[in-house]
């Protein structure tokens, strides 16, 4: 699973795998997380790691819920766990549009 910004490189990677006589990888491309300016969210933007979020006052559970809510696996504020999310996961329900990361 990787960002949809890498979608155009998938055919080249499959071709390279074919040349190397190995099985081409299977990818699932998902929309990117964007910052409040609509730009690709990256570490250089700051405050995107779990440690940064903990320092900003969000708990690990809140971060997990925020991410799960962004892809329709949880209601805002719902307490979720990784096993619960694994049971709920349905790749057909992954949003097709980017997610704007909420700044604090």
N, CA, C and O atoms as a GROMACS GRO file, in nm:
protein
  416
    1UNK      N    1   0.086  -0.117   0.000
    1UNK     CA    2   0.000   0.000   0.000
    1UNK      C    3   0.090   0.122   0.000
    1UNK      O    4   0.181   0.134   0.082
    2UNK      N    5   0.064   0.212  -0.093
    2UNK     CA    6   0.144   0.333  -0.103
    2UNK      C    7   0.063   0.445  -0.163
    2UNK      O    8  -0.046   0.422  -0.216
    3UNK      N    9   0.116   0.565  -0.156
    3UNK     CA   10   0.044   0.682  -0.204
    3UNK      C   11   0.021   0.681  -0.354
    3UNK      O   12   0.100   0.626  -0.431
    4UNK      N   13  -0.090   0.742  -0.394
    4UNK     CA   14  -0.123   0.744  -0.536
    4UNK      C   15  -0.029   0.832  -0.619
    4UNK      O   16  -0.037   0.832  -0.742
    5UNK      N   17   0.059   0.906  -0.553
    5UNK     CA   18   0.160   0.982  -0.627
    5UNK      C   19   0.261   0.888  -0.693
    5UNK      O   20   0.334   0.930  -0.783
    6UNK      N   21   0.266   0.762  -0.650
    6UNK     CA   22   0.358   0.664  -0.708
    6UNK      C   23   0.292   0.575  -0.813
    6UNK      O   24   0.355   0.483  -0.864
    7UNK      N   25   0.167   0.603  -0.844
    7UNK     CA   26   0.094   0.520  -0.940
    7UNK      C   27   0.163   0.515  -1.076
    7UNK      O   28   0.172   0.408  -1.137
    8UNK      N   29   0.213   0.628  -1.124
    8UNK     CA   30   0.274   0.629  -1.257
    8UNK      C   31   0.406   0.551  -1.263
    8UNK      O   32   0.450   0.514  -1.372
    9UNK      N   33   0.468   0.526  -1.149
    9UNK     CA   34   0.594   0.449  -1.150
    9UNK      C   35   0.570   0.298  -1.149
    9UNK      O   36   0.662   0.222  -1.175
   10UNK      N   37   0.448   0.255  -1.120
   10UNK     CA   38   0.418   0.111  -1.110
   10UNK      C   39   0.449   0.035  -1.239
   10UNK      O   40   0.508  -0.072  -1.232
   11UNK      N   41   0.411   0.085  -1.358
   11UNK     CA   42   0.443   0.010  -1.480
   11UNK      C   43   0.594  -0.007  -1.502
   11UNK      O   44   0.640  -0.113  -1.544
   12UNK      N   45   0.672   0.098  -1.472
   12UNK     CA   46   0.818   0.087  -1.486
   12UNK      C   47   0.873  -0.017  -1.390
   12UNK      O   48   0.963  -0.094  -1.425
   13UNK      N   49   0.820  -0.018  -1.268
   13UNK     CA   50   0.868  -0.115  -1.169
   13UNK      C   51   0.830  -0.257  -1.209
   13UNK      O   52   0.908  -0.350  -1.189
   14UNK      N   53   0.712  -0.273  -1.266
   14UNK     CA   54   0.670  -0.406  -1.313
   14UNK      C   55   0.759  -0.451  -1.430
   14UNK      O   56   0.797  -0.568  -1.439
   15UNK      N   57   0.791  -0.358  -1.518
   15UNK     CA   58   0.878  -0.390  -1.632
   15UNK      C   59   1.017  -0.429  -1.583
   15UNK      O   60   1.076  -0.526  -1.633
   16UNK      N   61   1.070  -0.355  -1.486
   16UNK     CA   62   1.200  -0.387  -1.430
   16UNK      C   63   1.199  -0.526  -1.365
   16UNK      O   64   1.293  -0.603  -1.382
   17UNK      N   65   1.093  -0.556  -1.292
   17UNK     CA   66   1.082  -0.689  -1.231
   17UNK      C   67   1.082  -0.798  -1.338
   17UNK      O   68   1.146  -0.902  -1.322
   18UNK      N   69   1.010  -0.772  -1.448
   18UNK     CA   70   1.006  -0.868  -1.558
   18UNK      C   71   1.146  -0.889  -1.616
   18UNK      O   72   1.186  -1.002  -1.643
   19UNK      N   73   1.221  -0.781  -1.633
   19UNK     CA   74   1.358  -0.791  -1.685
   19UNK      C   75   1.448  -0.870  -1.590
   19UNK      O   76   1.539  -0.940  -1.634
   20UNK      N   77   1.421  -0.859  -1.461
   20UNK     CA   78   1.500  -0.930  -1.361
   20UNK      C   79   1.448  -1.071  -1.336
   20UNK      O   80   1.502  -1.144  -1.252
   21UNK      N   81   1.343  -1.107  -1.409
   21UNK     CA   82   1.282  -1.240  -1.399
   21UNK      C   83   1.230  -1.268  -1.257
   21UNK      O   84   1.247  -1.377  -1.203
   22UNK      N   85   1.167  -1.165  -1.198
   22UNK     CA   86   1.103  -1.182  -1.069
   22UNK      C   87   0.956  -1.141  -1.082
   22UNK      O   88   0.918  -1.070  -1.174
   23UNK      N   89   0.878  -1.186  -0.988
   23UNK     CA   90   0.735  -1.154  -0.986
   23UNK      C   91   0.715  -1.005  -0.962
   23UNK      O   92   0.766  -0.952  -0.862
   24UNK      N   93   0.642  -0.936  -1.049
   24UNK     CA   94   0.616  -0.794  -1.024
   24UNK      C   95   0.533  -0.776  -0.897
   24UNK      O   96   0.446  -0.858  -0.868
   25UNK      N   97   0.560  -0.672  -0.820
   25UNK     CA   98   0.484  -0.649  -0.697
   25UNK      C   99   0.340  -0.609  -0.728
   25UNK      O  100   0.311  -0.554  -0.835
   26UNK      N  101   0.253  -0.636  -0.635
   26UNK     CA  102   0.114  -0.589  -0.644
   26UNK      C  103   0.101  -0.472  -0.548
   26UNK      O  104   0.139  -0.481  -0.432
   27UNK      N  105   0.047  -0.362  -0.599
   27UNK     CA  106   0.034  -0.242  -0.518
   27UNK      C  107  -0.112  -0.204  -0.502
   27UNK      O  108  -0.195  -0.230  -0.589
   28UNK      N  109  -0.140  -0.142  -0.390
   28UNK     CA  110  -0.266  -0.070  -0.371
   28UNK      C  111  -0.226   0.075  -0.351
   28UNK      O  112  -0.150   0.107  -0.260
   29UNK      N  113  -0.277   0.163  -0.436
   29UNK     CA  114  -0.245   0.304  -0.428
   29UNK      C  115  -0.362   0.378  -0.362
   29UNK      O  116  -0.477   0.364  -0.404
   30UNK      N  117  -0.329   0.456  -0.261
   30UNK     CA  118  -0.431   0.529  -0.185
   30UNK      C  119  -0.405   0.679  -0.194
   30UNK      O  120  -0.291   0.721  -0.218
   31UNK      N  121  -0.509   0.760  -0.176
   31UNK     CA  122  -0.489   0.905  -0.180
   31UNK      C  123  -0.392   0.951  -0.071
   31UNK      O  124  -0.382   0.891   0.036
   32UNK      N  125  -0.323   1.058  -0.102
   32UNK     CA  126  -0.226   1.113  -0.008
   32UNK      C  127  -0.292   1.189   0.106
   32UNK      O  128  -0.406   1.235   0.095
   33UNK      N  129  -0.220   1.201   0.214
   33UNK     CA  130  -0.258   1.294   0.321
   33UNK      C  131  -0.194   1.428   0.284
   33UNK      O  132  -0.075   1.434   0.251
   34UNK      N  133  -0.273   1.533   0.290
   34UNK     CA  134  -0.226   1.666   0.253
   34UNK      C  135  -0.225   1.758   0.374
   34UNK      O  136  -0.298   1.736   0.470
   35UNK      N  137  -0.142   1.861   0.368
   35UNK     CA  138  -0.142   1.960   0.475
   35UNK      C  139  -0.255   2.060   0.450
   35UNK      O  140  -0.327   2.049   0.351
   36UNK      N  141  -0.269   2.156   0.538
   36UNK     CA  142  -0.380   2.250   0.527
   36UNK      C  143  -0.371   2.338   0.403
   36UNK      O  144  -0.469   2.403   0.367
   37UNK      N  145  -0.255   2.342   0.338
   37UNK     CA  146  -0.238   2.418   0.215
   37UNK      C  147  -0.262   2.332   0.091
   37UNK      O  148  -0.248   2.380  -0.021
   38UNK      N  149  -0.299   2.204   0.112
   38UNK     CA  150  -0.325   2.115   0.000
   38UNK      C  151  -0.200   2.054  -0.060
   38UNK      O  152  -0.205   1.998  -0.170
   39UNK      N  153  -0.088   2.064   0.010
   39UNK     CA  154   0.037   2.006  -0.038
   39UNK      C  155   0.060   1.873   0.030
   39UNK      O  156   0.014   1.850   0.142
   40UNK      N  157   0.132   1.784  -0.038
   40UNK     CA  158   0.163   1.651   0.014
   40UNK      C  159   0.222   1.662   0.154
   40UNK      O  160   0.319   1.735   0.176
   41UNK      N  161   0.163   1.590   0.248
   41UNK     CA  162   0.211   1.590   0.386
   41UNK      C  163   0.337   1.506   0.393
   41UNK      O  164   0.340   1.391   0.349
   42UNK      N  165   0.440   1.564   0.449
   42UNK     CA  166   0.567   1.494   0.461
   42UNK      C  167   0.631   1.531   0.594
   42UNK      O  168   0.591   1.628   0.659
   43UNK      N  169   0.730   1.453   0.634
   43UNK     CA  170   0.799   1.478   0.761
   43UNK      C  171   0.854   1.620   0.766
   43UNK      O  172   0.858   1.681   0.873
   44UNK      N  173   0.895   1.672   0.652
   44UNK     CA  174   0.951   1.808   0.651
   44UNK      C  175   0.848   1.913   0.690
   44UNK      O  176   0.885   2.025   0.725
   45UNK      N  177   0.718   1.877   0.686
   45UNK     CA  178   0.612   1.970   0.726
   45UNK      C  179   0.601   1.979   0.878
   45UNK      O  180   0.538   2.072   0.930
   46UNK      N  181   0.661   1.885   0.948
   46UNK     CA  182   0.658   1.885   1.094
   46UNK      C  183   0.527   1.832   1.150
   46UNK      O  184   0.424   1.829   1.083
   47UNK      N  185   0.534   1.791   1.276
   47UNK     CA  186   0.417   1.746   1.354
   47UNK      C  187   0.338   1.636   1.287
   47UNK      O  188   0.215   1.635   1.295
   48UNK      N  189   0.405   1.542   1.221
   48UNK     CA  190   0.332   1.432   1.158
   48UNK      C  191   0.367   1.295   1.213
   48UNK      O  192   0.302   1.197   1.179
   49UNK      N  193   0.469   1.286   1.298
   49UNK     CA  194   0.501   1.156   1.357
   49UNK      C  195   0.415   1.135   1.481
   49UNK      O  196   0.358   1.230   1.535
   50UNK      N  197   0.406   1.012   1.525
   50UNK     CA  198   0.330   0.984   1.647
   50UNK      C  199   0.391   1.061   1.765
   50UNK      O  200   0.318   1.116   1.847
   51UNK      N  201   0.523   1.065   1.772
   51UNK     CA  202   0.587   1.140   1.881
   51UNK      C  203   0.546   1.287   1.876
   51UNK      O  204   0.521   1.348   1.980
   52UNK      N  205   0.541   1.345   1.755
   52UNK     CA  206   0.498   1.485   1.741
   52UNK      C  207   0.354   1.502   1.788
   52UNK      O  208   0.321   1.600   1.854
   53UNK      N  209   0.269   1.407   1.754
   53UNK     CA  210   0.129   1.416   1.791
   53UNK      C  211   0.111   1.401   1.942
   53UNK      O  212   0.028   1.468   2.002
   54UNK      N  213   0.190   1.312   2.003
   54UNK     CA  214   0.186   1.296   2.149
   54UNK      C  215   0.229   1.426   2.217
   54UNK      O  216   0.169   1.469   2.315
   55UNK      N  217   0.333   1.486   2.163
   55UNK     CA  218   0.382   1.613   2.218
   55UNK      C  219   0.279   1.725   2.202
   55UNK      O  220   0.272   1.815   2.285
   56UNK      N  221   0.199   1.718   2.096
   56UNK     CA  222   0.095   1.818   2.071
   56UNK      C  223  -0.029   1.795   2.157
   56UNK      O  224  -0.124   1.873   2.152
   57UNK      N  225  -0.029   1.685   2.235
   57UNK     CA  226  -0.141   1.660   2.324
   57UNK      C  227  -0.239   1.555   2.277
   57UNK      O  228  -0.338   1.529   2.345
   58UNK      N  229  -0.215   1.495   2.161
   58UNK     CA  230  -0.302   1.386   2.114
   58UNK      C  231  -0.248   1.255   2.167
   58UNK      O  232  -0.127   1.233   2.168
   59UNK      N  233  -0.338   1.167   2.211
   59UNK     CA  234  -0.296   1.034   2.257
   59UNK      C  235  -0.281   0.943   2.135
   59UNK      O  236  -0.328   0.975   2.026
   60UNK      N  237  -0.214   0.830   2.155
   60UNK     CA  238  -0.200   0.732   2.046
   60UNK      C  239  -0.338   0.687   1.999
   60UNK      O  240  -0.360   0.667   1.880
   61UNK      N  241  -0.430   0.671   2.093
   61UNK     CA  242  -0.566   0.629   2.057
   61UNK      C  243  -0.635   0.736   1.972
   61UNK      O  244  -0.707   0.703   1.877
   62UNK      N  245  -0.614   0.863   2.005
   62UNK     CA  246  -0.673   0.971   1.926
   62UNK      C  247  -0.615   0.975   1.784
   62UNK      O  248  -0.687   0.998   1.687
   63UNK      N  249  -0.486   0.951   1.773
   63UNK     CA  250  -0.422   0.950   1.641
   63UNK      C  251  -0.476   0.833   1.560
   63UNK      O  252  -0.508   0.850   1.442
   64UNK      N  253  -0.486   0.716   1.621
   64UNK     CA  254  -0.539   0.599   1.551
   64UNK      C  255  -0.683   0.625   1.506
   64UNK      O  256  -0.720   0.593   1.393
   65UNK      N  257  -0.763   0.684   1.594
   65UNK     CA  258  -0.902   0.716   1.558
   65UNK      C  259  -0.908   0.818   1.446
   65UNK      O  260  -0.991   0.805   1.357
   66UNK      N  261  -0.821   0.918   1.449
   66UNK     CA  262  -0.818   1.020   1.345
   66UNK      C  263  -0.787   0.956   1.210
   66UNK      O  264  -0.853   0.987   1.110
   67UNK      N  265  -0.690   0.869   1.206
   67UNK     CA  266  -0.654   0.802   1.081
   67UNK      C  267  -0.766   0.708   1.038
   67UNK      O  268  -0.805   0.708   0.920
   68UNK      N  269  -0.819   0.630   1.131
   68UNK     CA  270  -0.928   0.537   1.098
   68UNK      C  271  -1.051   0.613   1.049
   68UNK      O  272  -1.118   0.568   0.956
   69UNK      N  273  -1.082   0.725   1.110
   69UNK     CA  274  -1.196   0.806   1.066
   69UNK      C  275  -1.176   0.859   0.926
   69UNK      O  276  -1.271   0.870   0.848
   70UNK      N  277  -1.052   0.892   0.893
   70UNK     CA  278  -1.024   0.949   0.761
   70UNK      C  279  -1.051   0.851   0.648
   70UNK      O  280  -1.072   0.893   0.534
   71UNK      N  281  -1.052   0.722   0.678
   71UNK     CA  282  -1.081   0.624   0.574
   71UNK      C  283  -1.211   0.548   0.602
   71UNK      O  284  -1.234   0.440   0.547
   72UNK      N  285  -1.293   0.604   0.688
   72UNK     CA  286  -1.426   0.548   0.712
   72UNK      C  287  -1.432   0.424   0.797
   72UNK      O  288  -1.530   0.350   0.792
   73UNK      N  289  -1.328   0.398   0.876
   73UNK     CA  290  -1.328   0.279   0.961
   73UNK      C  291  -1.370   0.307   1.104
   73UNK      O  292  -1.385   0.215   1.184
   74UNK      N  293  -1.389   0.434   1.137
   74UNK     CA  294  -1.429   0.470   1.273
   74UNK      C  295  -1.505   0.601   1.271
   74UNK      O  296  -1.488   0.683   1.180
   75UNK      N  297  -1.587   0.618   1.370
   75UNK     CA  298  -1.656   0.745   1.389
   75UNK      C  299  -1.564   0.837   1.468
   75UNK      O  300  -1.488   0.789   1.552
   76UNK      N  301  -1.568   0.968   1.444
   76UNK     CA  302  -1.485   1.059   1.522
   76UNK      C  303  -1.509   1.039   1.672
   76UNK      O  304  -1.623   1.037   1.718
   77UNK      N  305  -1.400   1.024   1.746
   77UNK     CA  306  -1.410   1.006   1.890
   77UNK      C  307  -1.429   0.863   1.935
   77UNK      O  308  -1.419   0.834   2.054
   78UNK      N  309  -1.457   0.772   1.842
   78UNK     CA  310  -1.474   0.631   1.878
   78UNK      C  311  -1.339   0.572   1.918
   78UNK      O  312  -1.238   0.600   1.854
   79UNK      N  313  -1.339   0.491   2.022
   79UNK     CA  314  -1.216   0.423   2.063
   79UNK      C  315  -1.202   0.297   1.977
   79UNK      O  316  -1.291   0.212   1.976
   80UNK      N  317  -1.090   0.287   1.907
   80UNK     CA  318  -1.067   0.172   1.819
   80UNK      C  319  -0.934   0.107   1.853
   80UNK      O  320  -0.847   0.167   1.916
   81UNK      N  321  -0.920  -0.017   1.810
   81UNK     CA  322  -0.796  -0.092   1.829
   81UNK      C  323  -0.754  -0.147   1.694
   81UNK      O  324  -0.838  -0.161   1.604
   82UNK      N  325  -0.627  -0.179   1.677
   82UNK     CA  326  -0.585  -0.238   1.550
   82UNK      C  327  -0.664  -0.365   1.513
   82UNK      O  328  -0.702  -0.379   1.397
   83UNK      N  329  -0.690  -0.459   1.607
   83UNK     CA  330  -0.769  -0.577   1.568
   83UNK      C  331  -0.910  -0.540   1.519
   83UNK      O  332  -0.960  -0.599   1.424
   84UNK      N  333  -0.973  -0.444   1.584
   84UNK     CA  334  -1.106  -0.400   1.543
   84UNK      C  335  -1.100  -0.342   1.402
   84UNK      O  336  -1.186  -0.372   1.319
   85UNK      N  337  -1.000  -0.261   1.375
   85UNK     CA  338  -0.986  -0.200   1.242
   85UNK      C  339  -0.957  -0.306   1.136
   85UNK      O  340  -1.007  -0.296   1.023
   86UNK      N  341  -0.878  -0.406   1.170
   86UNK     CA  342  -0.850  -0.513   1.075
   86UNK      C  343  -0.979  -0.586   1.038
   86UNK      O  344  -0.999  -0.623   0.922
   87UNK      N  345  -1.066  -0.608   1.136
   87UNK     CA  346  -1.195  -0.674   1.109
   87UNK      C  347  -1.285  -0.588   1.021
   87UNK      O  348  -1.361  -0.641   0.940
   88UNK      N  349  -1.277  -0.456   1.036
   88UNK     CA  350  -1.362  -0.364   0.960
   88UNK      C  351  -1.309  -0.330   0.821
   88UNK      O  352  -1.384  -0.280   0.737
   89UNK      N  353  -1.182  -0.358   0.796
   89UNK     CA  354  -1.120  -0.310   0.673
   89UNK      C  355  -1.187  -0.367   0.548
   89UNK      O  356  -1.214  -0.487   0.540
   90UNK      N  357  -1.212  -0.279   0.454
   90UNK     CA  358  -1.267  -0.317   0.324
   90UNK      C  359  -1.203  -0.224   0.222
   90UNK      O  360  -1.234  -0.105   0.219
   91UNK      N  361  -1.115  -0.277   0.139
   91UNK     CA  362  -1.041  -0.194   0.044
   91UNK      C  363  -1.134  -0.118  -0.051
   91UNK      O  364  -1.095  -0.013  -0.103
   92UNK      N  365  -1.255  -0.168  -0.074
   92UNK     CA  366  -1.349  -0.098  -0.164
   92UNK      C  367  -1.400   0.032  -0.103
   92UNK      O  368  -1.453   0.117  -0.174
   93UNK      N  369  -1.383   0.048   0.027
   93UNK     CA  370  -1.433   0.168   0.095
   93UNK      C  371  -1.326   0.276   0.115
   93UNK      O  372  -1.354   0.381   0.172
   94UNK      N  373  -1.205   0.250   0.069
   94UNK     CA  374  -1.100   0.350   0.085
   94UNK      C  375  -1.137   0.473   0.003
   94UNK      O  376  -1.172   0.461  -0.115
   95UNK      N  377  -1.131   0.591   0.063
   95UNK     CA  378  -1.166   0.713  -0.010
   95UNK      C  379  -1.080   0.730  -0.135
   95UNK      O  380  -0.966   0.684  -0.140
   96UNK      N  381  -1.135   0.796  -0.233
   96UNK     CA  382  -1.064   0.820  -0.359
   96UNK      C  383  -1.008   0.962  -0.367
   96UNK      O  384  -0.948   1.001  -0.468
   97UNK      N  385  -1.029   1.038  -0.262
   97UNK     CA  386  -0.980   1.176  -0.260
   97UNK      C  387  -0.881   1.193  -0.144
   97UNK      O  388  -0.886   1.117  -0.047
   98UNK      N  389  -0.791   1.290  -0.154
   98UNK     CA  390  -0.692   1.312  -0.049
   98UNK      C  391  -0.756   1.350   0.084
   98UNK      O  392  -0.868   1.401   0.089
   99UNK      N  393  -0.682   1.324   0.190
   99UNK     CA  394  -0.723   1.356   0.326
   99UNK      C  395  -0.642   1.477   0.372
   99UNK      O  396  -0.520   1.478   0.361
  100UNK      N  397  -0.710   1.579   0.424
  100UNK     CA  398  -0.641   1.695   0.477
  100UNK      C  399  -0.612   1.668   0.625
  100UNK      O  400  -0.703   1.649   0.705
  101UNK      N  401  -0.484   1.668   0.659
  101UNK     CA  402  -0.442   1.642   0.796
  101UNK      C  403  -0.480   1.762   0.882
  101UNK      O  404  -0.440   1.874   0.851
  102UNK      N  405  -0.556   1.741   0.989
  102UNK     CA  406  -0.600   1.855   1.070
  102UNK      C  407  -0.485   1.912   1.153
  102UNK      O  408  -0.424   1.842   1.234
  103UNK      N  409  -0.456   2.038   1.131
  103UNK     CA  410  -0.351   2.105   1.209
  103UNK      C  411  -0.408   2.143   1.345
  103UNK      O  412  -0.529   2.162   1.361
  104UNK      N  413  -0.321   2.153   1.440
  104UNK     CA  414  -0.364   2.194   1.574
  104UNK      C  415  -0.321   2.332   1.602
  104UNK      O  416  -0.348   2.384   1.710
   0.00000   0.00000   0.00000
